[in-house]
Amino acid sequence: MLRALAVDDEQPSLEELLYLLNADPRIGSAEGACDATEALRRINRALESGPGGPEAIDVVFLDIHMPGLDGLDLARLLGGFAQPPLVVFVTAHEGFAVQAFDLKAVDYVLKPVRRERLAEAIRRAAQLRDTAPRIPVHEPDPDHLSVELGGITRFVAVDDITHVEAHGDYARLHTAQGSHLVRIPLSTLEERWRSRGFVRIHRRHLVALRHIAELRLDAGTVSVLVDSVELQVSRRHARQLRDLLLRRTTS
């Protein structure tokens, strides 16, 4: 089923388009954006997620006349991506069809949108998606994590990470050489690295057991020393941490 993004700066038009999309059985999910800038942010998240990821987008239903970045501008930007979503223009203006198809649009639907006409555009998008050549998806390297720094991609060894700090939807990886911010929630890293000896000690911190130098008890509070940094351990995680450290020292 197709995962769709509808983009229109006029709220009534956007709501109507989303209603029609959600009524089509070939649409698995449909969400909206009120301008091209918001849509571009959402599409960037989809591309980071990958074609099989939870935030992937298969097709964008795109208005043309919008303030700031218009629909044609957005389609041009998407054309420069390695694996862009399909584009269907949905507009009240007939005069941009040639430009739209030059940008490899799947279809050009005029407003007011008729259910049958939109269904045909969805059929075309589904057919193109299903017949597109499959690009092999490579599994991420379990021993390294890629980080961006000044336009340069670096690879941080998981074994070098001493602890991780939550920053909303981001996480800051700490190593002896410095720290790196990545767009991965702490809960995801906790699940991914549990078998590698990482343990949650606080809602904000994940630590590598092998890098814990000291476990400190002071007036009922628990903390750990990790790479010369003292981190507080919450009460709910204290018992599990003590048990893990004890098993580690006796094994």
N, C-alpha and C positions, 0 to 999 in steps of 0.2 A: 504494500500500500504506500501511496505517496505521502511524504511529509512536506507540507506547504507553508510558505510565508506570503501573506498578503500585505502590500504596501500601498497606502493611500492617505493623503493628508486630510481628506474630508471624512470625518467620523461616521456619518450615516452611510456613505458609500463603502467604507471599510467594514462596517458591521454587516451590511447586506452581502458583501462578497464573502465574508467569513461564514455567514449563514448558509449560502449556496454551496460553498466548498465542503463544509461539514456534512451537508445533506447527501453528498456524492459518496457511494460506497467504496470508491477507489482512493479516497483521501483518508489516510490513517490519522493525521493530525494537521491542524491548521492554526496558525497564530498570526497576529497582526503587528504592524509597525506603522507609525503615523508619519514618518518621513524617511528619506533615503539614508540619512546619517544613522538613525536608529536601526534601520534595516542592515546597513553595512556592518555595524557592531554585532548584530545577531548572526549574520552570515559568517563573519570572522570566527565566532565561537563554533559555528557548525563545521567550518573547515578545520579548526583545531581538533574538534571531536573526531573527525574522520568520517568516511562514507558509511561506516557501520556503527558510528557512535551514537550516544543518546541524544545529542543535540543536532544531528545531521538534518539538512534540508535538501530535498530533491528538486523542488521547483518554486520559483518566486513569481507571484502574480503582481504585476508592477504597473502602477499609474505612471503617466508621463509628466504632467504639469504639477510640480510640487515646489514649494519654496526652497531656496538654497540649491542643493544637489538635486537635479531632476531625474526622472526615470531613465532617460537615455544615457545620462552621465553615469548612473549606477551600473547600467548594463555594460557600458564600456569598461568600467573598472573590473566587473566580474569576468569579462572576457580575458583579462590578463592573468587570472588565477589558473593554477594547474588543473584543478577539478572543480569548476564552478557549477552551481545549480543551474537547471534549465530556467528559461525566462519566458513568461507569457505576459504580454502587455495588455492591460485592461484600461481603456481610456475613452474619453468622450470626443476625441479629436481624430479625424480620419487622415490628416495630412502627414503623419509620421510613419506610415506603414513601411515605406521603402527603407527608411533609416532603421526601423525596428528589425526588418528581416536581414538587412546588411549586418546587424549585430547578432545574427543567428538566433533570433527569437523563435520559439516553438509556434506561437500563434499571436494573433492581434485581435482582441475582442473589444467591440465597441459598447459603450454605455448608452442607455441602460442595459445592464447585463441580463440576457435571457438564459434561463436554466439550461435549455437545450444547446445553446451556443457554447456556454461554459463547459458543459459535459464533453463536447467535441474537443475543446482545448485540453481538458484533463486526459481524454483518451490518447491524444497525440503525445502528451508529456509522458504518460505511463508507458506507451509503446517505445518511445525513445529511451527512457530509463532502462527498460527491460532488455533492449537490444544493444545498449552501449557496451563496448568492450570492457571486460572486467580488469581492473588494475589490481595487481597482487597487493595484499595488505601485509606488511611486514610487522611481525611482533616486536614490541619495544625491547631493547636490550635490558634484561633484568638486573645487570650489574652496574649500569650507568643511567644517569638522568640528564637529558639535554637541557641547558639553560641558555638564555639570550643575555648577552652583555655587550652593550655598545654596538649592536648589529652583528656581533660575532657569536656563533653557537659553540658553547663549550660542553664537555661531557664530564659530569661529576660522578666519581665512583661512589656507589652506595656505601661501601665499607669505610669511606672517609668521612661520612656524615655523622657528626656527634649527636646532634639533636635538631629537631624541627619545631618551628614556632608558627602558630596559626595567625593569619592575617585575612580574616573573612574567607573569600573564595580562593585566596592565595596561601602559600606557605613559604616561609623563609628557611632555607637549608643552611645549617651552620657546619663548617668544617674548620680544621686548624688553620687553613689558609685564608678563610674569609666566609662570607655568606652570599646566598643567591636567592632571589625571589622567583618562584614558579607559580603558574596558574593551576594549581592542583589543591583541592581541599585537604585539610589535615586528616579527615576521616578516610579519604581514599588512600593516602600514604600509609595510614595505620593498618588498613586491611591488606594492602599490597606487601608491606614489609614485616608483617607479624612473624612470618617464618624465618626472617633474617635477624631476629633478635631485637626488634624495635618494640617498645612498650609505651602506652599512654600513661603519663603520670599526672596530667592536669588537662583541663579542657583546652588549654593553649599549647601544651607541650607534648612532643613525642621524643623519646630518647633511645639511643642505642645502648643496650645493656653492656656491651664490651667497652664502652667509653665512660662508664660510671666509675669514678675514682673513689668516691666516698658516699656513704649513706649517713646522714646526720639526723639525730634526734635532739630536739631542744624544746623543753617546756610543752610537750605534746604536739609540736609541729615536726614535720618530716621534710627533709630536703636532700638533694643529691648534688654532688660536685661533678660537673661534666666539662672537661677541657678548661678548668679553672673558672667555670661559671657555675654559680649556685642557683639551682632551680627548685622551686617549691613543689612538693608533692601533695595533691589533694587527699583528703581523708578517704574518699571512695576508692582511690587507686593505691593507697599506702600498703594495704595488706598484700595485694597481688604483687606489688613490686618487691616487697620483702621476701615473699615466697619464691619468686623467680630468681632473685639474687642468691638466696640460700641454695636453691637447686643448682645454680650455676657454679657455686664454690665447692659443692660436695660431689659434683659429677666428674 
